[in-house]
Amino acid sequence: MIPIREQLLTVRVMPVLTVQSDAQALAVCDALAAGGILAVEITLRTAAALSAIRAVKAARPEFCVAAGTIRTAQDMEAVAAAGVDFAVSPGWSQSLSAVARALGLPFLPGVSTPSEIIQGSESGHQCFKLYPAEAVGGIPLLKALAAPFAGVEFCPTGGIGPHNYRDYLALPNVLCIGGSWMVDTKLIETQQWGKIETLARECMTLGQ
């Protein structure tokens, strides 16, 4: 497995996707790829998620496919079996970290406080999802965390969009940002694949 830091640094912009079918997931990923984004986080918020993960990994082996909204050991085991590149949780859990380590699966735990960062660091993590980023302090918080947590890096997610993602990516302790504006549910429901491609291309043009 590729280390989590290397994966995040390569991705930079991670679309966070909630899908209802394999066909939806594949159509979205085709549009993202056409726009230059070769990564997606598929959240475990629908019954179709695990099947969609397997479908994307089979159809697009060049894609970095993460699984999001990991909350239980069973979730972690299921996404590992589905072949994801790494797992993402909205919060910190020592037991989830231990399961991921036992499975050999790179894991990006969520944090929102210094105490959680310390706990995660004690378990060997140096990369975290800051969530929900804007709600817990956003860019000012990340700047404040930089000095006491030198060497710790983040993938902020939550409240990030075209108006601010470049500001997040400019921070030295930010490896990658997560966002859903380029894969918005309304765009998917109305099959606006060209719009998704355009938004992806804008991300890759302006976000690097």
Kinemage of the C-alpha trace (Angstrom):
@kinemage 1
@onewidth
@group {chain A} dominant
@subgroup {mainchain}
@vectorlist {calphas} color= white
{ca met a 1} P 0.000 0.000 0.000
{ca ile a 2} L 1.138 3.546 -0.776
{ca pro a 3} L 1.609 5.618 2.427
{ca ile a 4} L -1.303 7.933 3.193
{ca arg a 5} L 0.798 11.107 2.985
{ca glu a 6} L 2.022 10.251 -0.485
{ca gln a 7} L -1.508 9.518 -1.662
{ca leu a 8} L -2.919 12.786 -0.307
{ca leu a 9} L -0.077 14.870 -1.692
{ca thr a 10} L -0.620 13.352 -5.128
{ca val a 11} L -4.390 13.872 -5.028
{ca arg a 12} L -4.530 17.446 -3.606
{ca val a 13} L -8.274 17.752 -4.375
{ca met a 14} L -10.428 14.817 -3.237
{ca pro a 15} L -14.050 14.799 -4.442
{ca val a 16} L -16.319 13.422 -1.713
{ca leu a 17} L -19.030 11.397 -3.405
{ca thr a 18} L -22.308 9.889 -2.247
{ca val a 19} L -23.846 7.593 -4.860
{ca gln a 20} L -26.949 5.479 -5.345
{ca ser a 21} L -25.598 2.953 -7.867
{ca asp a 22} L -22.527 1.580 -9.628
{ca ala a 23} L -23.631 3.338 -12.808
{ca gln a 24} L -23.726 6.700 -11.042
{ca ala a 25} L -20.278 6.198 -9.555
{ca leu a 26} L -18.766 5.194 -12.891
{ca ala a 27} L -20.353 8.111 -14.737
{ca val a 28} L -19.079 10.585 -12.129
{ca cys a 29} L -15.575 9.123 -12.226
{ca asp a 30} L -15.552 9.269 -16.025
{ca ala a 31} L -16.394 12.978 -15.806
{ca leu a 32} L -13.788 13.595 -13.091
{ca ala a 33} L -11.131 11.810 -15.142
{ca ala a 34} L -12.009 13.859 -18.224
{ca gly a 35} L -11.396 16.960 -16.098
{ca gly a 36} L -8.070 15.650 -14.789
{ca ile a 37} L -9.033 14.362 -11.336
{ca leu a 38} L -8.092 10.724 -10.764
{ca ala a 39} L -9.326 10.348 -7.195
{ca val a 40} L -12.590 9.997 -5.326
{ca glu a 41} L -13.780 9.351 -1.780
{ca ile a 42} L -16.957 7.278 -1.827
{ca thr a 43} L -18.831 7.658 1.438
{ca leu a 44} L -20.532 4.770 3.215
{ca arg a 45} L -23.788 6.703 3.412
{ca thr a 46} L -25.785 4.552 1.014
{ca ala a 47} L -26.354 0.845 0.493
{ca ala a 48} L -24.670 1.160 -2.907
{ca ala a 49} L -21.327 2.404 -1.578
{ca leu a 50} L -19.358 -0.844 -1.296
{ca ser a 51} L -20.500 -2.097 -4.688
{ca ala a 52} L -19.658 1.287 -6.221
{ca ile a 53} L -16.161 1.161 -4.713
{ca arg a 54} L -15.549 -2.245 -6.264
{ca ala a 55} L -16.948 -1.098 -9.611
{ca val a 56} L -14.711 1.985 -9.782
{ca lys a 57} L -11.611 0.040 -8.738
{ca ala a 58} L -12.311 -2.543 -11.454
{ca ala a 59} L -13.109 -0.053 -14.216
{ca arg a 60} L -10.499 2.558 -13.339
{ca pro a 61} L -7.465 0.976 -11.686
{ca glu a 62} L -5.570 4.246 -12.108
{ca phe a 63} L -7.971 5.966 -9.690
{ca cys a 64} L -7.148 6.572 -6.040
{ca val a 65} L -10.358 5.378 -4.370
{ca ala a 66} L -10.911 6.171 -0.701
{ca ala a 67} L -13.818 5.053 1.446
{ca gly a 68} L -15.346 7.676 3.705
{ca thr a 69} L -17.618 7.773 6.750
{ca ile a 70} L -15.849 4.794 8.356
{ca arg a 71} L -17.351 4.463 11.839
{ca thr a 72} L -16.984 0.811 12.893
{ca ala a 73} L -14.531 -2.066 12.668
{ca gln a 74} L -16.993 -3.771 10.337
{ca asp a 75} L -16.889 -0.735 8.017
{ca met a 76} L -13.087 -0.883 7.981
{ca glu a 77} L -13.049 -4.605 7.206
{ca ala a 78} L -15.649 -4.200 4.455
{ca val a 79} L -13.830 -1.401 2.620
{ca ala a 80} L -10.513 -3.227 2.904
{ca ala a 81} L -12.154 -6.255 1.261
{ca ala a 82} L -13.535 -3.956 -1.447
{ca gly a 83} L -10.000 -2.894 -2.338
{ca val a 84} L -9.897 0.761 -1.352
{ca asp a 85} L -6.618 2.667 -1.342
{ca phe a 86} L -7.298 4.205 2.057
{ca ala a 87} L -10.065 4.676 4.615
{ca val a 88} L -11.378 7.940 6.045
{ca ser a 89} L -13.283 8.493 9.277
{ca pro a 90} L -15.087 11.644 10.427
{ca gly a 91} L -13.602 11.185 13.909
{ca trp a 92} L -10.761 9.727 15.936
{ca ser a 93} L -10.923 6.197 17.331
{ca gln a 94} L -7.990 4.213 18.686
{ca ser a 95} L -9.816 0.957 17.953
{ca leu a 96} L -10.422 1.922 14.306
{ca ser a 97} L -6.757 2.816 14.010
{ca ala a 98} L -5.798 -0.596 15.373
{ca val a 99} L -8.110 -2.401 12.932
{ca ala a 100} L -6.709 -0.463 9.986
{ca arg a 101} L -3.166 -1.273 11.067
{ca ala a 102} L -4.000 -4.976 11.396
{ca leu a 103} L -5.492 -4.935 7.901
{ca gly a 104} L -2.544 -3.042 6.429
{ca leu a 105} L -4.940 -0.335 5.226
{ca pro a 106} L -3.822 3.323 5.214
{ca phe a 107} L -6.161 5.313 7.448
{ca leu a 108} L -7.007 9.022 7.641
{ca pro a 109} L -8.765 9.656 10.973
{ca gly a 110} L -10.827 12.763 11.588
{ca val a 111} L -9.929 15.300 14.259
{ca ser a 112} L -11.195 18.686 15.369
{ca thr a 113} L -9.178 19.385 18.546
{ca pro a 114} L -5.540 19.399 19.704
{ca ser a 115} L -6.324 16.584 22.154
{ca glu a 116} L -7.471 14.322 19.315
{ca ile a 117} L -4.335 15.149 17.338
{ca ile a 118} L -2.185 14.148 20.308
{ca gln a 119} L -4.118 10.891 20.723
{ca gly a 120} L -3.769 10.127 17.027
{ca ser a 121} L -0.075 10.964 17.055
{ca glu a 122} L 0.433 8.584 19.973
{ca ser a 123} L -1.013 5.854 17.734
{ca gly a 124} L 1.410 6.686 14.943
{ca his a 125} L -0.648 9.031 12.761
{ca gln a 126} L 0.813 12.214 11.321
{ca cys a 127} L -1.920 12.903 8.736
{ca phe a 128} L -5.478 13.746 9.731
{ca lys a 129} L -8.780 14.819 8.251
{ca leu a 130} L -9.784 18.124 9.863
{ca tyr a 131} L -13.562 17.867 10.103
{ca pro a 132} L -15.853 19.732 9.901
{ca ala a 133} L -13.170 22.175 8.827
{ca glu a 134} L -15.015 25.474 8.518
{ca ala a 135} L -17.235 24.828 11.537
{ca val a 136} L -14.321 24.131 13.895
{ca gly a 137} L -12.109 27.068 12.882
{ca gly a 138} L -10.942 26.485 9.315
{ca ile a 139} L -7.863 28.333 8.121
{ca pro a 140} L -7.225 30.249 11.388
{ca leu a 141} L -7.278 26.943 13.296
{ca leu a 142} L -4.878 25.275 10.864
{ca lys a 143} L -2.496 28.226 11.176
{ca ala a 144} L -2.699 28.020 14.969
{ca leu a 145} L -1.980 24.277 14.921
{ca ala a 146} L 1.119 24.611 12.732
{ca ala a 147} L 3.626 25.552 15.460
{ca pro a 148} L 2.650 23.158 18.297
{ca phe a 149} L 2.110 20.309 15.822
{ca ala a 150} L 5.103 20.631 13.533
{ca gly a 151} L 5.190 17.723 11.097
{ca val a 152} L 1.457 17.029 11.394
{ca glu a 153} L -0.471 17.522 8.156
{ca phe a 154} L -4.141 17.726 7.283
{ca cys a 155} L -6.846 17.109 4.711
{ca pro a 156} L -9.527 19.630 5.735
{ca thr a 157} L -13.075 18.732 4.703
{ca gly a 158} L -16.418 20.352 5.461
{ca gly a 159} L -17.516 23.771 4.258
{ca ile a 160} L -14.827 23.908 1.583
{ca gly a 161} L -15.788 25.032 -1.897
{ca pro a 162} L -14.640 27.019 -4.924
{ca his a 163} L -14.561 30.205 -2.820
{ca asn a 164} L -11.883 29.003 -0.381
{ca tyr a 165} L -10.205 25.727 -1.396
{ca arg a 166} L -7.177 27.474 -2.905
{ca asp a 167} L -6.613 29.309 0.399
{ca tyr a 168} L -6.600 25.985 2.234
{ca leu a 169} L -4.216 24.382 -0.264
{ca ala a 170} L -1.799 27.295 0.180
{ca leu a 171} L -1.233 26.391 3.855
{ca pro a 172} L 2.015 24.466 4.469
{ca asn a 173} L 0.330 21.922 6.779
{ca val a 174} L -2.412 21.068 4.244
{ca leu a 175} L -1.722 18.143 1.914
{ca cys a 176} L -5.120 17.862 0.298
{ca ile a 177} L -8.676 19.175 0.624
{ca gly a 178} L -11.928 17.257 0.475
{ca gly a 179} L -15.033 18.736 -1.098
{ca ser a 180} L -18.294 17.829 -2.779
{ca trp a 181} L -19.102 20.901 -4.860
{ca met a 182} L -17.748 19.304 -8.038
{ca val a 183} L -19.837 16.161 -7.451
{ca asp a 184} L -22.924 17.811 -5.999
{ca thr a 185} L -25.942 15.522 -5.679
{ca lys a 186} L -28.048 17.770 -7.929
{ca leu a 187} L -25.456 17.543 -10.702
{ca ile a 188} L -25.467 13.768 -10.422
{ca glu a 189} L -29.256 13.436 -10.297
{ca thr a 190} L -29.597 15.570 -13.440
{ca gln a 191} L -26.670 13.792 -15.131
{ca gln a 192} L -24.693 16.981 -15.715
{ca trp a 193} L -21.485 15.117 -16.496
{ca gly a 194} L -20.115 17.998 -18.571
{ca lys a 195} L -20.500 20.378 -15.623
{ca ile a 196} L -18.701 17.928 -13.331
{ca glu a 197} L -15.894 17.672 -15.883
{ca thr a 198} L -15.646 21.468 -16.067
{ca leu a 199} L -15.531 21.843 -12.277
{ca ala a 200} L -12.879 19.118 -12.061
{ca arg a 201} L -10.765 20.848 -14.677
{ca glu a 202} L -11.047 24.128 -12.799
{ca cys a 203} L -9.862 22.398 -9.622
{ca met a 204} L -6.813 20.944 -11.361
{ca thr a 205} L -5.999 24.233 -13.092
{ca leu a 206} L -6.369 26.463 -10.075
{ca gly a 207} L -5.650 24.113 -7.203
{ca gln a 208} L -2.107 23.045 -8.034
